[in-house]
Every structure is written in structure tokens, then in C-alpha cells.
């Protein structure tokens, strides 16, 4: 069977379609939760009819996804065990993809059904951690826990933990400043039933809704994209292992950078005795959370740098390479660039000239492996939009009616959404995944607190409980599903 110009078996094609279906289903359910938050304020202030609000949000989500950098997508992928990232087409890779996506979908659907705003970001991160822990437990020779990139997980946790706290107090402060500066009482009154606000208030609220929708697409919309590309690389490496848009100038730039970097690596590894599979294993070991730099690692990096430069010399594009060569070069580039970036982050390289050269080379390499095809962006955006259109109401009712004891005012809605928009866009530029649900729900709660409107204790307790339980429950779900899938594939079907 031929797909994207590559011949694959019927079994691989079935897995590909199932995996893509699950990844897009995750984004579809994500639309139930996160995108629904963006339209809650314009609906509950009567600024837009629900159908118009949902369509507008879907269009802005699409725009945000299409203009996204891909940095967040690959910050999620970097949480996965390195051996599964490199071998996603294996039986363990199949089990990983199905397990983490199913775990995330199950929890998202459950919290949505109960009308509890829960974080799709927390859900996905918890599922990935569960898969990593289970993989280290069932794989011979692994130490329990080393399947999780704890350093990267810590960065993600910080962004997911502090962003809602920031959202609460920033929205409260913004509302307070608004009251101090703008004295128009219409801003601070609950909307009259069925009556649209004055045009200028309506314009502000439509703008903030649009901004949050765009920001959500640029951040949350990326989370499934990295997994989709990983799936495509595992099944169709000839078509997706490396950026098909790369031209001769891009490849020559990498070759030039390898020549600049080579002397710095040779200085650390003058013997050049490690190569081939030994070098791959050495870099893979270093990429584990417990990995330490050794002379063998520097030998591996020096040899790999020279090898990559030689393989790309004279090539006009990656189409000049065979499917197997593309797959291998992607693996080599991934391990080489991530190892160098870890060395820099851990201050193992301190000379500014060397740091600049290595960082520049890693960035250019990442441009060719960490890319998102345009059709994947469209597919994710459509899934998000459809999810919002179908499942928006449960979460919108919670945000609009059940967080505060009084109806949401115009100023409260605008303050919460402005803070959410700014926070998400900032996180997007830093490549950090954050939760639209957490930030906006916290922002609404912050404005209720600042306005002395009162908070509904039952709703707040339910939201906080969901926030606390999301990670551990998804870790357990991801672990259980991976262990079960691993057993079925290896012991019942003999999949390697």
C-alpha cells in the first residue's frame, strides 16, 4: 500500500490511521474544554450569540495554529522516553502512542461530562509521564523512573503551576485598575437579560475572545501536532523524517556550521574512538535524566558531527537521500543536537564562542527535524473547532454561572480574557505549554474576588480537586494502558 509516496504494509497503514484518529480525537475533546473557555465571556455578556461566538473562536484558533512556531509541540515530545521517540514505529512505540492518547481522552471526557474545567495540558503531561514510568518498569535493563525527562517535566510543571496563580492575581489587579481609571458604571454591571452591551464594550469583549482563541490555537493547538509528526515519522520516515521543504542553502548552512563546531568537539575528544551504534548508545544514555558527560560522549559527538557534515555535503535536499538514510540522519541529528543543548544547559560548555557555535548548529538542525507540515496544522485546527462547536456548553455554563455568586460583568470578562491572552502568548514565545482552562478560570475567579462578588465554594472545590487529581490519575491511566498494550503486542501478537 502506498502513502505519501512510500510503500507500507496494511498493518502499518491501519496503525497510522488509528493513531491519527486518536491524536485528532484528543484535540477534538480539547475543544470541549479549553476553546470553550474563550467563548464563555462573550456568550454570558450577550456580546455574541453562541453560534457566532463558536465560529469566530474556531477561525481564530485556526489562525493561531497555522502561525504557531512548533516550539510547544516539541516541548511536549521531549518529555517522552528517548528510545520511544527514536523508535516510535516499534511495538513499544505503538503502545506508547495509543496509551498516552487514550488516557488523556478518557480523563478529558470524564471531567467535561461533569462540567469541570480541567487542563488538557496537565492531562497530556500526566499521561506521558505514566508511559515513561511504565516503560522503565517493563523494559529490561532500565532503572525505574529514568524513562521520564524530569528536567523538562520540571519546566512544564512550573509553567502549568504558576500560570493560573498569575492569572488569578493579574486579572484581579487589572479589574481594580480598570475601576480606578474608567468610571463608566456600565462596565461593572451584570448584563441585562437578552440585551447586548453598548457597541464599544461589545467590541472590547469580542477582541478579548478573539485574542484568547488565537492564543489558545498558538499554544494548546500545538500539543497534538508534535505527536502526530512523531507518528508520521515512525510509519513514513521517507516522507516525514526530515523537513521536505529544506533546500540546498539550508543543508549547506548545516554543513558549514559542522565545520565551525568540529574543532571545539575535537578539543574535548582527541582520540575519536567511538562511532556507529556505540556512539548512538552513548548519546542515548546521556539523554536520560541520570546521564553524565564522559570522554566517550565527547568522542561520540565529535564523530557524529563529522559524519553528518559529510553525509549532507553536496546534497540539494533531503530527497537526495534514501528513506533509510533520512530515518538514520533524523535519529543522529536528534541525539546530537539534544545532547549539545543539554551540555550547554548543564554548563558543561562555558566558553561563549563555543556555546554560540554549538547553539547555532543545534538550532539549524532542529529546523529540519522539528517542523510541522501545514496539513497537520489544518487538521488539528479543524478538530479543535469542531470540538468547540459540539461540546462548548457544559464548560461555558460553569465558567459563566458557577464560579462567582453573581453574574459575570463586562469588565470582569474582559480582564480575565486579556490576562489569559497575554499569558498564553508569552508562554508560546518561550515554548512552554500552559492551560487555557486554568488561566481563564483562575482569571474569572480573581475578578470575582477583586469585585467582592463571592465565589461558589462547591464549584471552586470541584475545579481544585480536578486540578489536583489530573496529574496522578493520568499517570496511573497512562501507566496501566501502556503496560497492558505492551503485554498484548509483545506476548499475544509477537510485535517487536
N, C-alpha and C positions, 0 to 999 in steps of 0.2 A: 504494500500500500504506500502511495506517495503523498507526502505532506510537505508543503513549502520547499519542494524540490528535493526532498530527502526520502529515501525508502525506509519504511519502518514496518515492524510486524503488526498483525492485527491486535495482539495483546498490548503492545506498547501504545497503539493508537487509542485503544479503549481506555487505558490508564490516563493518557493525555487528556481526553475529553472529560473523563470523570474528575480529574484533578482541576482542570479549568472550570468545570461546573461548580465544584466546591469553593474554589477561590472567589468566583464571581458571586456565589451564594453568600459568602461571608460579607462581601461589600454590599450586597442587596440588604442583608439584615442590619449591616452598619447604617444604612439609610433609615431604617426604622428608628434607630436611637439618635445618632449624632446629628444627621442632617435635619431631623425633626425639631431639634432644639433651635435651629437657626430660624425657623418659621414661627415659633411659638409666640414671639412678641408681636409680630405684625398681625397675626391672627387675633390675638387677645386684646389688641388695641384697636381692632377694626380698621387697620390701615390697608389691609388687602383681604379679599375673600380667600378662603383656604385653597381653592383650586389654583388661583393666580399665584398665591404665595409659593405653593409647592412647585409649580412650573418655573417661576423665577429662580427659586433656590436650585432647582435641577440644572438650569442653564449656567448659573454662576459656579456650581460645583464642577460642571464640565469644563468651564474655562480654567478654574483653579487646577484641576487635574492635568489639563493639557499644558499649562505653563509651569508645572511643578518641575523641580530640579532632579528629583530622584534620590536626593540625599537621605530623606526619611525612609524611603523604600529599602535602601541598603543598610541603614542602621538597624532595621528590624532583621534583615537577613543575617547580619553579623552576629546576632545573638545565637544562631544555630550552631551546633557542633560542626567543626571544620571538616571532619571526614564525611558528614552527610551533605554539606554544601558541595564538596568536590565530587560526590558520588550519588547525586540525587536520583540518577537513573537505576540505582541498585534496589534490591528488595528492601533494605533498611531505609533508603531514600523514599520509596513508595510509602512505607509505613509512617515515616515522619510527616509527609505532606498530608496524608489522609487524617492522621491523628490530630495534628495541631489545628487543622481547619474544622474538623468535626467538633472538637472540644470547644472552640471559640463560637461556633454557630449554636451549639446546644445551650451554652450559658447566655448568649445574647438573646436567643428566642425566649428563654425562660424569664429573664428579667423584663423583656419587652412585654410579654403576656401579662405580667403583674403591674405594668405601667411604671416600673422603677428605672430612672435614668442610670444606666451603667456604662462603663467605659469599654468601648471596643478595643482601645489600645491596651488597657490592662488585661483584657480577655486574651488577646493575641500573645502578649508578652508572657502571661502565665502559662498558656498552652505550649509555647516554645520552650520555656524552662522545664515544663513537665516532660517533654520529649527528650530534652538534653539529659535530664537526670535519669530517665528510664534507659536511654541509650548507653549511658556509662555503666548502668547496672547489668544490662543483658549482654553487653559486648565483652568477650574475654580480653583480659589484659588491661582493662580500663579501671581507673580509680573512681569510686562513686563521687559524683559532683563535678568532675572535670569536663563533662560534656556541656557545661554552661559557661558562656563567656561572662564571668562575673564582673569584670571591669566595665564592659559595655552595658551589662544589665544595671549596674550601679548608676551609670549616666542616665539611662532611661528611667529608672526609678525616681531619681532626683527630679527630672522634668515632670513626671507624672504626679509626684507628691506635692511639689511646691507650686505648680501652675494653678491648681484650684484654690490654694491658700491665697496666692497672689490675686486670683480672680475675685475672691470674696472681699478682700480689703480694698483693692483698687476700684472695684465697682462702687463700693460704699463711699470711698473718698470722692470719686467722680460725681456721684449724686449730690454729695454735700457741697462740692464746689459749684455744681450747677445751681443749687438752691441759693448759694451765696451771690452768684453773678447774675443769673437770669431770674427775674422776678415775676414772669408771666405765670399766673396761677393755673392756667390750663394744662401746663406740663405736669403738674403734680396731683391732678385729679383723676380718679378712675374714669375710664371711657363710659360715655352714656350707651346703654344697650342699643346695638344695631346702628349706631351713628359713627360715621368716620370722623377722625380728628381734623383740625384745620390743615390746609394743604402743606404748610411749612413743617408742621410736626409729622405729618404723614411722609413727607419727603425724607426727613431725618431717619425715621424708622425703616423705611424701605431701603435707604442707603446702608444702615447698620445690618439689616437682614442680608442684603446682597454681599456686604463685606464678610460677614461670618460664613456665609455659604461658600464664597470664593476661598477664604482661608481654610475652611474645612476640606474642600477639594484639594487644595495645595498640600495639606498635611495628612489628614486621615485617608484621603483617596490614594495615597502612595503605599499604604501598608500592605495592601493585597498585590500591588504591582510587582514588588520585589519577589514575592513568592511565585507569581505567575511566570516571570522571566526565569526563575530558578527551575521551574517545572519544564519550561520550553528548552532550556539548556540541557537538562538531563535526558530528554527524549529526542530532541532535534539539535544536537550540537553543531552540525554543519551549518545550520541556518541561523542559530541564535547564540552560539558560544561567544562570539565577538561582534562588535558593532559593525553591521554591514555597510554603514554609511562612511566608514573610515576610508580616506583616500591616501594617495602616496605621500602627501605632505604630513599627514598625521603619523604614518608609520615611520617616515624618515625622522620626524621630531623625536620619536621614542628612541630610535637608533642613535641619534646624536646625544640624547640625554644619557644613554647607557655608557657611551664613551666618556662623558664627563664624570660620571659616577664611578667608573671602573677603578681608577687609581685609589680612591678612598676605601673601596672594599678590599682591593689587593693589599693595602697597607695593614689591614686587620687580619688578612688571611694569605700570607705569602706562599703557603705550601700548595694550595689548590688541590687537595687530595679527595674531596667529597664531591660526587656527581651522581647523575642518574636518579634512581629510586632512593638511594641513600640520602641525597640532598632533599628530595621531596619529603621523606620521612622526618628529616631533621627540622625542616621548616614547619611541618605539620605539628610536631611536638612542641616547638616554640610557640605556636599559636594557641596552644592550650593555656588555660588560666595559670597553671603552675610552671609553664615553660620559662627557662632561663637561657640567656645568651651564652654560647660556648664558642670555642675556636672552630668546631665543626660547623656551627651555624654560619659563621662568617665565611668559612670555606664554601659552604653551600650557596650563599648569596652571591659571592664573587663569581663562582662558576655559572650560576643561573643567569646573572646579569649579562655575562659574555655570550651565553648560549642564546638568550632572547634577542640580543642585538644582531647576532649572526643570522638567526632564522628570519628576521624581518628585513634584513638588508636587501635592497633591490626589489622588494615587493611593492606592487601598485595598489594593493588592497588585500584584505583577508581572503578574498575569493581566489587568490593565487595559491592558497593552501588547501590541502585535502581536509575532509571532515575530521579525520582523526588528528591531524596536525592542529586544527583550530581548537579542538577539545583539549589537547595537551597544552597548547600555549595559554589558553584561558586558565587552566589549572596552575601553570607556572607563574603567570602574571599575578594571579590572585594571591598565591602563597608568598611570592617575592615582595609585592607591594605592601601587603598587610604586615609582613614581618618587619619591613623597613619602618613602617609607620609606628609599629609597636616599639621598636628600638628607640625611635625619636621621642615617643610619648613617655617612655620609661627613663629618658635622659641617658641612655647608653651611648648616644651620639650628641656631643655638645658643641663641637666646632660649628659656628654659624654658616660657614661656607659649605661644609659637608651636609648640614641639616637642610640648607636651601636646595642643594643638588638632589639629595635623596627625596625630599618632599616634592620637588618639581617632577621627578621621574615617576614617583608613585601616582601623582595626580594625573599625568598623561596616560599612564597605564590604566588607571581606574576609569578614565573616559571611554575606554574601549571595551571594558567588561561590565561596568555599572551604568548601563544605558537602559532606557525603557522604549520599546517600539511604540509608535504613535497609535497603532490599532489597539494595543493593550490599554493605553490611557483612555481611549474612547470606550472600550468595553467596560472598564471599571467605572467610568463616569456614568454610563447608561445604567449599570447595575445600581449604583448609589441613588440615581434619580428615580428609578422605578421603585426602589425600596422606600424612599421618602413618600412617593405618591400613594403607595399602598398601605404603609404601616405608620404614618405620621401621628395619627390621632391620640393613641394611648400616651405617648410621651409628651405631646403638646399639652394635653389636659393636665398632666402632672406639673409641668413647668409653669403653665399659665394660671392654674387654680389652686394647687395643693401645696406649694412651697410656703407662700405667705398667707396670713389670715385675711388680707384684703386683696382686692383686685389689683393686678399689675397696672401701674400708671405709665404714661408715655415716657417720662424721664427715667423711670426705673428700667423699662425695656431698652431704651437707647443706651443707658450707662452700662448695663450688663453686656450688651452686644458689642459696644465699642471696645470694652476691655477684652472680651473674648477674641474679637478680630485682631487686635494688636498683639495679644499674647501668642496666638496661633501663628501669625505671620512671622513673629520674631523667632519662635521655635523652628519654623520651617527653614529660615535662613541658616540656623545653626545645625540643621539636620537632626533635630530631636523630635520624637513622636510625643504629642500631648493629646489629651482627651477633650474634644469639643464639649461633650456631655458634662464633664466635671467642671470645666471652666465656666460654662454658661450657667449651669445650675448653681454653682457657688456664687457667681456674679448676681444672679437673681436673689439668692438668699442674702447676700451682702447688702443689696439695695433695700430689701425689706427690713433688715436690721438697722441700717442707717436711717431709714424713714420711720423707725419705731412702729412698723406695721404689725410686727409679731410674726413668728414662724410657727408652722403647723408641726408639732412635735412628732406625730406619727409618721408623716412623710419624711422629715429630716432623718429620723431614726432608720427608716427603711432604706433611704439613699445611702446613709453612712454604713449600714450593715452590708449593703450590696458592694460598696467600695472596699470594705474590709475583707469580705469573703471572695471577691472576684479572683484575686491572685491565687490564694491557696486552693480554691475549688478547681480553677482551671489548670493548675499544676497537677493536681490529682487526676483530673479528667484526661489531660494530655498524656500523663504517665501510663494510666491504665489502658487507654486506647492504643498507645504505641506498643506496649508490652503485648497486648492481645493481637494486634496486627502483625507484629514481628513473629510471634509464635505461629500464627496461621500461615503466613507467607513462607517461612523457613521450614516448618515441620510438617505442615499439611500439603503445601503445594511445591515445596522444594525450590522456591525462588531464591536466588543468590543476590 
